[in-house]
Amino acid sequence: MNSDEYDLSGHAKSDPGANSPLWEWMDQLKTNNTLVRLSVVKGKGVRFSIPGRILGYDSAAEMLTVYHVDEKKVYLLKLNEIDDFIPC
């Protein structure tokens, strides 16, 4: 190995929030296919409600993928856009 190369094995960047209770709860809701109602606030204060199911999440990017059961659309939401989260 020359001076320009570095051995990064065992030094992978880990996500400290991946094992938090929030993400564990999200994983449980996803696994159980639980219906949830999300109150979302988008840019300029636009508010809407999404009845849906969690398809996936990215704890590092703090993103949530939700399937809207009425509109049959998939939404990708930032965690800070979610105002209220109610499991049904």
C-alpha positions as CSV (number, residue, x, y, z in Angstrom):
1,M,0.0,0.0,0.0
2,N,1.5,3.3,-1.0
3,S,1.0,6.6,0.9
4,D,-2.0,7.6,-1.3
5,E,-4.1,4.6,-0.3
6,Y,-5.8,4.2,3.0
7,D,-7.3,1.0,4.6
8,L,-10.8,1.9,5.6
9,S,-11.9,-1.6,6.5
10,G,-13.5,-1.5,9.9
11,H,-13.9,2.2,9.8
12,A,-17.2,2.5,7.9
13,K,-19.3,5.5,8.8
14,S,-22.1,4.4,11.0
15,D,-25.5,6.1,11.5
16,P,-25.9,6.9,15.2
17,G,-29.6,7.3,14.8
18,A,-30.2,4.0,13.2
19,N,-30.9,2.2,16.5
20,S,-33.0,5.0,18.1
21,P,-36.5,4.2,19.4
22,L,-38.0,6.3,16.6
23,W,-36.5,4.2,13.8
24,E,-37.2,1.0,15.7
25,W,-40.9,2.1,15.9
26,M,-40.9,3.0,12.2
27,D,-39.5,-0.5,11.4
28,Q,-42.2,-2.1,13.5
29,L,-44.9,-0.1,11.7
30,K,-43.4,-1.0,8.3
31,T,-43.1,-4.7,9.2
32,N,-46.7,-4.9,10.5
33,N,-48.0,-2.9,7.5
34,T,-49.8,-0.6,9.9
35,L,-52.0,2.1,8.6
36,V,-50.9,5.6,9.8
37,R,-52.1,9.1,9.4
38,L,-49.5,11.8,8.8
39,S,-50.0,15.5,9.1
40,V,-47.5,17.1,6.7
41,V,-46.4,20.7,6.4
42,K,-44.7,21.5,3.1
43,G,-43.1,24.7,1.9
44,K,-45.0,28.0,2.4
45,G,-47.1,26.4,5.1
46,V,-49.1,24.1,2.8
47,R,-50.6,21.4,5.1
48,F,-52.1,18.1,4.1
49,S,-53.0,14.7,5.7
50,I,-51.8,11.4,4.4
51,P,-53.5,8.1,5.3
52,G,-50.9,5.6,4.3
53,R,-48.5,2.9,5.0
54,I,-44.7,3.2,5.6
55,L,-42.8,1.6,2.7
56,G,-39.3,2.5,3.9
57,Y,-37.1,5.0,5.7
58,D,-33.6,6.3,5.6
59,S,-32.4,7.2,9.1
60,A,-29.2,8.8,7.9
61,A,-31.0,11.2,5.5
62,E,-34.1,11.4,7.8
63,M,-36.4,10.5,5.0
64,L,-39.6,8.5,5.0
65,T,-41.3,6.8,2.1
66,V,-45.1,6.6,2.5
67,Y,-47.8,5.0,0.3
68,H,-51.0,7.1,0.2
69,V,-53.8,4.6,0.3
70,D,-56.5,6.9,-1.1
71,E,-54.5,8.5,-3.9
72,K,-52.4,5.3,-4.6
73,K,-49.3,7.5,-4.8
74,V,-45.9,7.2,-3.1
75,Y,-44.5,10.2,-1.2
76,L,-41.0,10.8,-0.1
77,L,-41.0,13.0,3.0
78,K,-38.4,14.7,5.1
79,L,-38.8,13.9,8.8
80,N,-39.0,17.6,9.7
81,E,-42.0,18.0,7.4
82,I,-44.1,15.7,9.5
83,D,-46.1,17.6,12.1
84,D,-48.2,14.7,13.5
85,F,-48.0,10.9,13.3
86,I,-50.9,8.8,14.3
87,P,-51.0,5.0,14.0
88,C,-54.6,3.8,13.1
